[in-house]
Amino acid sequence: MSATATFTVSGMTCGHCVASVKEEVSEIPGVQAVEVDLESGRLVVVAPDPVDPALVRAAVDEAGYTLDAADEVTTP
């Protein structure tokens, strides 16, 4: 069982931006997978338990971008 959280990131303009966000978010303890879509700014985080949005925000800030909001959190 895992929890999936979807966020929107603004400020990304290229593949390097995507890689930076993925790298920082992947370092959050417990995160199993990170997907980032440059075009939409969508960030999907998968972990065994729900991830604290404050940790995601801090990781995105560290990468140099802005986390707009959590769009949805699902736990199948």
Buried (B, 14 or more C-beta within 10 A) or exposed (E): EBBBBBBBBEBBEEEEBBEBBBEBBEEBEBBEEBBBEBEEBBBBBBBEEBBEBEBBBBBBEBBEBBBBEBEEBEEE
